Amino acid sequence: MARAYRFRVIEYFSYYAVRDTWSGKEHAMSDGVECLFTKTGRSMRPGSEYFRKAWEKALNENSNDTAEAYFNEER
């Protein structure tokens, strides 16, 4: 069974967004698309499913930090 994450990464035509599944709200994400790397140190390619899943995992590792960074006004 797949792990249920609080935060989901949504890929739109010209940007990414993070969606809080608890509230249903989204916030655009412009920075960070070049910050994900493989275990061997290679930059991940934006637009790939692996990239989106890795970014989603990173956002959910500390969901309190993600909530504060992107949805602080709703807390």
C-alpha positions in Angstrom: 0.0 0.0 0.0 1.3 3.5 -0.9 2.2 5.8 1.9 -0.4 8.6 2.3 1.4 12.0 2.3 -0.1 15.2 3.6 1.6 17.3 0.9 1.4 16.5 -2.8 3.4 18.1 -5.6 1.4 19.2 -8.6 3.0 19.9 -11.9 1.4 22.5 -14.1 2.5 23.7 -17.5 4.8 26.5 -16.2 5.3 25.8 -12.5 5.0 23.4 -9.6 2.6 23.7 -6.7 2.4 22.1 -3.3 -1.1 20.9 -2.2 -2.0 20.4 1.4 -4.3 17.4 1.3 -5.7 18.3 4.8 -7.1 21.7 3.7 -7.1 21.3 -0.1 -5.2 24.6 -0.5 -2.3 25.0 -3.0 0.7 27.2 -3.1 2.9 27.9 -6.1 6.5 26.7 -5.8 9.0 28.6 -8.0 12.3 27.8 -6.2 13.8 24.5 -5.5 13.3 22.6 -8.8 17.1 22.4 -9.2 17.7 21.2 -5.6 17.1 17.5 -5.8 19.9 15.1 -6.5 20.2 11.3 -6.8 22.3 9.3 -4.3 25.2 9.5 -6.8 25.1 13.3 -6.8 23.4 13.8 -10.2 20.8 16.5 -10.5 17.3 15.1 -11.0 15.5 16.2 -14.2 12.4 18.3 -13.6 9.3 17.0 -15.3 10.0 13.3 -14.6 7.8 11.3 -12.4 10.8 10.3 -10.3 11.6 14.0 -9.7 8.0 14.7 -8.6 7.9 11.8 -6.2 11.3 12.6 -4.7 10.2 16.2 -4.1 7.0 15.1 -2.6 8.9 12.8 -0.2 11.2 15.7 0.8 8.3 18.0 1.5 6.7 15.3 3.8 9.8 14.4 5.7 9.1 17.3 8.1 5.5 18.2 7.4 5.5 20.9 10.1 8.3 22.8 8.3 6.5 22.5 5.0 3.2 23.7 6.5 5.0 26.7 8.1 6.9 27.6 4.8 3.9 27.4 2.4 0.7 27.6 4.5 1.7 29.7 7.5 -1.1 32.2 7.1 -3.6 29.4 7.6 -2.1 28.0 10.9 
